Amino acid sequence: MEDCIFCKIAAKEAPAKIVYEDEQFIVFPDINPKAPFHVLLMPKKHIKSLQEVAEGDTELMGRLIITAQKVAQGNHLKGYKLAMHVGKEGGQEVDHLHLHLLAG
């Protein structure tokens, strides 16, 4: 999606401090952190929100959780919270599915 800032980050067309990256996901700090450790995990595939996840995205969504686990373990987090805002009314500010990982 050409106007999506998260797609631009994934394509390296916009700057971000990358915490973790693989073929499907990119992880970077939230620009407005709500905890001492607060990163966003997002698929490189553009999906507007959780409301638009399709049956074919089942494996991708499972891998999103496994990626959160890897990032938490890699940062030696003993406990953490995962949160996802869905739609404008649910607090989603960027129209690209992403998962918040918060700790501390």
Z-matrix of the N, CA and C atoms (Angstrom, degrees):
N
C 1 1.447
C 2 1.528 1 107.44
N 3 1.300 2 118.26 1 124.27
C 4 1.465 3 121.84 2 -169.37
C 5 1.522 4 115.41 3 -69.93
N 6 1.325 5 120.31 4 -29.10
C 7 1.464 6 121.24 5 -178.90
C 8 1.524 7 113.19 6 -99.04
N 9 1.301 8 118.22 7 6.90
C 10 1.465 9 122.30 8 -177.12
C 11 1.528 10 109.80 9 -85.54
N 12 1.331 11 116.60 10 117.37
C 13 1.465 12 120.70 11 -179.63
C 14 1.524 13 111.29 12 -62.57
N 15 1.321 14 118.08 13 -34.63
C 16 1.464 15 119.87 14 179.71
C 17 1.530 16 110.89 15 -70.61
N 18 1.319 17 118.11 16 -35.78
C 19 1.471 18 120.33 17 174.87
C 20 1.527 19 109.73 18 -64.59
N 21 1.335 20 116.67 19 -37.52
C 22 1.466 21 120.54 20 178.29
C 23 1.521 22 110.76 21 -66.57
N 24 1.329 23 117.58 22 -38.02
C 25 1.468 24 120.62 23 176.07
C 26 1.526 25 109.63 24 -63.79
N 27 1.313 26 117.16 25 -45.03
C 28 1.467 27 121.10 26 179.77
C 29 1.523 28 112.01 27 -61.96
N 30 1.342 29 116.33 28 -34.36
C 31 1.474 30 121.35 29 -179.95
C 32 1.529 31 111.86 30 -86.80
N 33 1.317 32 117.06 31 2.19
C 34 1.477 33 123.53 32 -178.86
C 35 1.524 34 111.96 33 64.65
N 36 1.327 35 116.26 34 28.81
C 37 1.464 36 122.12 35 177.38
C 38 1.531 37 111.27 36 -97.50
N 39 1.326 38 116.53 37 -7.72
C 40 1.465 39 122.90 38 176.01
C 41 1.526 40 106.83 39 -135.64
N 42 1.326 41 117.23 40 143.81
C 43 1.468 42 119.50 41 -175.85
C 44 1.531 43 113.19 42 -75.04
N 45 1.314 44 114.52 43 146.23
C 46 1.467 45 122.48 44 173.12
C 47 1.523 46 107.02 45 -165.05
N 48 1.312 47 115.71 46 146.87
C 49 1.463 48 120.45 47 175.46
C 50 1.531 49 106.53 48 -83.25
N 51 1.305 50 115.96 49 106.98
C 52 1.466 51 120.64 50 -175.96
C 53 1.535 52 109.69 51 -78.47
N 54 1.322 53 116.15 52 122.84
C 55 1.460 54 123.08 53 179.02
C 56 1.529 55 110.00 54 -89.78
N 57 1.325 56 116.19 55 -35.04
C 58 1.465 57 122.65 56 -178.77
C 59 1.520 58 107.24 57 -157.25
N 60 1.334 59 115.14 58 145.21
C 61 1.464 60 119.56 59 175.43
C 62 1.516 61 109.08 60 -153.47
N 63 1.318 62 115.50 61 140.73
C 64 1.456 63 122.01 62 170.18
C 65 1.518 64 107.41 63 -139.95
N 66 1.309 65 117.74 64 -165.98
C 67 1.465 66 120.23 65 -175.29
C 68 1.533 67 113.49 66 -67.25
N 69 1.332 68 117.73 67 -23.43
C 70 1.461 69 120.32 68 -176.23
C 71 1.523 70 115.24 69 -110.98
N 72 1.341 71 117.47 70 -22.68
C 73 1.460 72 120.43 71 -171.42
C 74 1.523 73 112.30 72 -133.08
N 75 1.315 74 114.15 73 157.23
C 76 1.455 75 121.76 74 173.24
C 77 1.531 76 106.71 75 -136.88
N 78 1.328 77 115.71 76 141.43
C 79 1.465 78 121.55 77 -176.26
C 80 1.527 79 108.22 78 -129.74
N 81 1.325 80 115.76 79 132.36
C 82 1.461 81 120.68 80 -178.34
C 83 1.525 82 109.86 81 -150.47
N 84 1.347 83 117.29 82 158.74
C 85 1.468 84 120.10 83 -178.69
C 86 1.530 85 112.36 84 -64.89
N 87 1.324 86 115.36 85 144.98
C 88 1.462 87 121.39 86 173.57
C 89 1.528 88 107.79 87 -70.20
N 90 1.324 89 117.49 88 136.38
C 91 1.476 90 119.74 89 -178.42
C 92 1.528 91 112.17 90 -74.55
N 93 1.336 92 116.71 91 -13.30
C 94 1.458 93 121.47 92 177.78
C 95 1.535 94 108.07 93 -130.52
N 96 1.345 95 116.85 94 69.84
C 97 1.470 96 120.06 95 -171.94
C 98 1.523 97 113.92 96 -63.18
N 99 1.316 98 114.43 97 142.60
C 100 1.463 99 122.30 98 178.14
C 101 1.527 100 111.23 99 -106.89
N 102 1.329 101 116.94 100 2.40
C 103 1.467 102 122.67 101 179.84
C 104 1.530 103 107.36 102 -153.91
N 105 1.339 104 117.54 103 162.17
C 106 1.465 105 120.00 104 178.83
C 107 1.540 106 113.17 105 -56.04
N 108 1.318 107 117.10 106 -35.27
C 109 1.466 108 121.71 107 173.46
C 110 1.526 109 106.18 108 -118.04
N 111 1.320 110 116.68 109 114.84
C 112 1.463 111 121.21 110 -178.67
C 113 1.519 112 108.51 111 -147.09
N 114 1.332 113 115.62 112 106.60
C 115 1.456 114 120.71 113 178.28
C 116 1.520 115 110.21 114 -121.98
N 117 1.324 116 115.11 115 160.76
C 118 1.454 117 122.55 116 175.75
C 119 1.514 118 108.56 117 -110.19
N 120 1.324 119 115.96 118 132.27
C 121 1.456 120 122.12 119 175.04
C 122 1.513 121 106.91 120 -110.08
N 123 1.320 122 116.68 121 127.58
C 124 1.458 123 118.18 122 -179.53
C 125 1.515 124 111.03 123 -141.19
N 126 1.320 125 115.14 124 145.76
C 127 1.455 126 117.78 125 173.54
C 128 1.527 127 109.32 126 -72.76
N 129 1.323 128 115.52 127 146.94
C 130 1.466 129 119.54 128 175.92
C 131 1.527 130 110.10 129 -69.22
N 132 1.325 131 116.38 130 -28.45
C 133 1.463 132 121.04 131 175.05
C 134 1.523 133 108.47 132 -67.58
N 135 1.308 134 116.95 133 130.81
C 136 1.465 135 119.56 134 179.32
C 137 1.525 136 110.63 135 -76.80
N 138 1.317 137 114.20 136 116.28
C 139 1.459 138 122.93 137 171.07
C 140 1.522 139 103.66 138 -128.51
N 141 1.309 140 117.89 139 123.59
C 142 1.463 141 121.82 140 -173.53
C 143 1.526 142 113.22 141 -58.68
N 144 1.320 143 117.21 142 -46.80
C 145 1.469 144 120.63 143 -179.94
C 146 1.523 145 108.91 144 -161.97
N 147 1.320 146 115.59 145 176.60
C 148 1.456 147 120.66 146 178.39
C 149 1.534 148 110.66 147 -58.92
N 150 1.329 149 116.94 148 -29.50
C 151 1.466 150 121.42 149 178.81
C 152 1.528 151 112.17 150 -63.31
N 153 1.315 152 117.94 151 -20.46
C 154 1.465 153 121.45 152 -177.20
C 155 1.528 154 113.46 153 -105.28
N 156 1.319 155 117.70 154 8.21
C 157 1.458 156 120.96 155 175.92
C 158 1.523 157 107.97 156 -68.61
N 159 1.322 158 115.80 157 133.26
C 160 1.469 159 121.59 158 -178.04
C 161 1.532 160 110.37 159 -107.81
N 162 1.320 161 115.98 160 166.99
C 163 1.468 162 121.54 161 177.39
C 164 1.530 163 111.09 162 -51.63
N 165 1.319 164 116.65 163 -38.07
C 166 1.459 165 121.13 164 -179.53
C 167 1.522 166 113.79 165 -68.55
N 168 1.324 167 117.54 166 -8.94
C 169 1.465 168 122.05 167 -179.66
C 170 1.524 169 112.93 168 -97.57
N 171 1.323 170 117.20 169 6.83
C 172 1.464 171 121.35 170 -176.18
C 173 1.528 172 111.60 171 -56.74
N 174 1.327 173 117.74 172 -48.87
C 175 1.466 174 120.53 173 -179.10
C 176 1.527 175 110.60 174 -64.49
N 177 1.317 176 117.15 175 -41.41
C 178 1.463 177 121.71 176 179.11
C 179 1.525 178 110.61 177 -58.77
N 180 1.321 179 117.51 178 -43.73
C 181 1.459 180 121.20 179 -178.78
C 182 1.530 181 111.23 180 -67.55
N 183 1.312 182 116.96 181 -36.90
C 184 1.464 183 119.95 182 175.30
C 185 1.513 184 111.40 183 -65.28
N 186 1.311 185 116.07 184 -40.47
C 187 1.466 186 120.53 185 177.96
C 188 1.530 187 111.38 186 -66.63
N 189 1.317 188 117.30 187 -28.50
C 190 1.459 189 120.59 188 176.65
C 191 1.534 190 109.86 189 -60.97
N 192 1.312 191 116.76 190 -43.59
C 193 1.468 192 120.85 191 179.08
C 194 1.523 193 110.70 192 -67.48
N 195 1.324 194 117.65 193 -41.65
C 196 1.467 195 121.17 194 177.78
C 197 1.528 196 110.06 195 -63.29
N 198 1.330 197 117.15 196 -36.92
C 199 1.464 198 121.22 197 177.75
C 200 1.528 199 109.93 198 -65.36
N 201 1.319 200 117.52 199 -40.55
C 202 1.466 201 120.79 200 176.56
C 203 1.528 202 109.81 201 -59.87
N 204 1.311 203 116.28 202 -42.61
C 205 1.466 204 120.96 203 178.28
C 206 1.531 205 110.51 204 -61.27
N 207 1.330 206 117.70 205 -44.55
C 208 1.472 207 121.95 206 178.89
C 209 1.523 208 111.30 207 -61.21
N 210 1.318 209 116.60 208 -44.80
C 211 1.466 210 120.74 209 -179.16
C 212 1.532 211 109.59 210 -64.47
N 213 1.317 212 117.50 211 -43.07
C 214 1.468 213 121.21 212 178.93
C 215 1.523 214 110.59 213 -62.10
N 216 1.325 215 117.26 214 -46.48
C 217 1.463 216 120.61 215 179.43
C 218 1.523 217 111.25 216 -64.88
N 219 1.330 218 116.46 217 -40.79
C 220 1.457 219 121.29 218 -179.96
C 221 1.525 220 113.22 219 -65.35
N 222 1.322 221 116.41 220 -21.91
C 223 1.462 222 121.61 221 178.68
C 224 1.526 223 111.55 222 -105.94
N 225 1.336 224 116.78 223 12.51
C 226 1.465 225 123.88 224 175.30
C 227 1.524 226 112.67 225 56.72
N 228 1.330 227 116.28 226 38.58
C 229 1.462 228 120.72 227 178.51
C 230 1.519 229 109.07 228 -81.95
N 231 1.321 230 116.82 229 127.62
C 232 1.462 231 120.83 230 179.76
C 233 1.515 232 111.51 231 -85.28
N 234 1.305 233 116.81 232 -26.86
C 235 1.452 234 123.10 233 177.13
C 236 1.511 235 108.23 234 -151.99
N 237 1.300 236 116.28 235 152.24
C 238 1.464 237 120.16 236 -177.94
C 239 1.512 238 109.64 237 -161.78
N 240 1.328 239 114.85 238 167.90
C 241 1.458 240 121.37 239 177.63
C 242 1.520 241 108.66 240 -120.65
N 243 1.317 242 116.27 241 140.40
C 244 1.460 243 122.90 242 172.56
C 245 1.517 244 107.74 243 -111.05
N 246 1.337 245 116.69 244 134.53
C 247 1.463 246 120.69 245 179.96
C 248 1.518 247 109.38 246 -141.91
N 249 1.330 248 115.20 247 143.94
C 250 1.459 249 120.97 248 176.72
C 251 1.522 250 108.06 249 -136.26
N 252 1.318 251 115.80 250 123.81
C 253 1.459 252 121.26 251 175.33
C 254 1.530 253 107.60 252 -89.61
N 255 1.309 254 116.33 253 140.09
C 256 1.463 255 120.78 254 -177.12
C 257 1.520 256 109.62 255 -123.09
N 258 1.322 257 116.18 256 112.65
C 259 1.457 258 122.01 257 178.86
C 260 1.520 259 112.51 258 75.35
N 261 1.310 260 115.08 259 163.19
C 262 1.473 261 121.36 260 179.84
C 263 1.531 262 111.38 261 -56.20
N 264 1.337 263 116.17 262 -43.37
C 265 1.457 264 120.44 263 -178.84
C 266 1.528 265 112.02 264 -66.71
N 267 1.322 266 117.13 265 -21.70
C 268 1.460 267 121.90 266 178.33
C 269 1.520 268 112.84 267 -94.08
N 270 1.335 269 116.68 268 4.47
C 271 1.458 270 120.75 269 177.26
C 272 1.518 271 115.20 270 95.50
N 273 1.336 272 117.76 271 5.33
C 274 1.466 273 120.33 272 179.38
C 275 1.526 274 108.82 273 -71.98
N 276 1.345 275 116.05 274 123.63
C 277 1.459 276 120.82 275 -176.54
C 278 1.525 277 113.35 276 -99.24
N 279 1.332 278 117.50 277 -26.19
C 280 1.469 279 122.01 278 179.01
C 281 1.521 280 107.54 279 -118.82
N 282 1.326 281 116.37 280 129.01
C 283 1.467 282 121.24 281 -178.15
C 284 1.531 283 111.63 282 -79.29
N 285 1.320 284 115.23 283 62.45
C 286 1.465 285 123.40 284 173.39
C 287 1.528 286 104.42 285 -152.30
N 288 1.315 287 116.51 286 121.35
C 289 1.457 288 121.47 287 -177.88
C 290 1.523 289 110.62 288 -50.15
N 291 1.326 290 117.02 289 130.68
C 292 1.449 291 121.72 290 176.73
C 293 1.527 292 109.83 291 -153.49
N 294 1.320 293 114.05 292 153.63
C 295 1.449 294 122.44 293 -177.62
C 296 1.522 295 108.09 294 -116.37
N 297 1.326 296 117.11 295 130.28
C 298 1.458 297 121.89 296 176.18
C 299 1.524 298 108.92 297 -88.58
N 300 1.326 299 116.45 298 133.59
C 301 1.453 300 122.53 299 173.11
C 302 1.524 301 105.90 300 -118.54
N 303 1.343 302 115.93 301 116.33
C 304 1.461 303 121.65 302 -176.08
C 305 1.525 304 110.65 303 -123.05
N 306 1.339 305 115.47 304 143.02
C 307 1.472 306 120.42 305 177.16
C 308 1.516 307 109.42 306 -153.99
N 309 1.336 308 114.31 307 157.35
C 310 1.466 309 119.45 308 174.92
C 311 1.509 310 113.45 309 93.15
